Amino acid sequence: MKLQGVPNDHGGKDYLISHNGNQHKATKHGSLFCCNGVTDTLKAIKQMIELGELPEEVDSQPVHQVTPQDIDVGLWSCVHPCALLVLTVGDRALDDDMRRQFITTLDNYGWLTEKGSPDYRRAMVEYELNTQ
């Protein structure tokens, strides 16, 4: 089995996994990876590939990224809720338990950087895009 890191568009790293002449791409989603419709740890995905338990590649259409020009401004234009969480997670009024819940939510939705901190740069882009 060969594992090769590939930079992704979010500043993180995806992986190409080669095994027995087949190649699979594991894309990073929060702290987990997604490969052929399975979301799990990279180690678990590698084990599934090795054991032949990973489902066949799912045929999916590319997801269209909505831009402000695609929508009637004011009707659906809003800031992503995770961007708002990122912008408030540093608030001193939050207790430790609530801050942990914010971080867990951000991780589950892929809004943490590769180092595990809230993606402030992405949140600011999202905020500025939807508040102009």
Secondary structure, DSSP 8 states (H G I E B T S, - for coil): -EEEEEE-TTSSEEEEEEETTEEEEEEEETTEEEETTEEE-HHHHHHHHHHT-S-------------GGGS-TTTS----HHHHHHHHTT-TTS-HHHHHHHHHHHHHTT-B-TTSSB-HHHHHHHHHHH--
